[in-house]
Amino acid sequence: MIIRIVKMYLKSGENKSFATFMKPFQQKIRNFDGCIHHDIFPDKENDDIFYSYTIWKSESKVKKYRNSDLIKHISEAVMPKCTKEPIAWTVDEVFEK
């Protein structure tokens, strides 16, 4: 399994519009081929930071998603709400369940 974490820095005041925009895409991401789990979390200390946490079956599934029309559409809408480029980490699971 592959875990993908993306930290997004939103412009001040964009957190509610970001959450509203993302809500209908949650299930689309979860239904994407190879996605095991997807959630978005707000930062505990900064209302303008959100984290996307996604678990994938394989790195090839992550790559397919990253090149999909779905993520392109989401990125085009979200990037203008950000103060800088998101930071992303792709990591392996250490302890398999």
Order of alpha helices (4+ residues) and beta strands (2+ residues): beta-alpha-beta-beta-alpha-alpha-beta
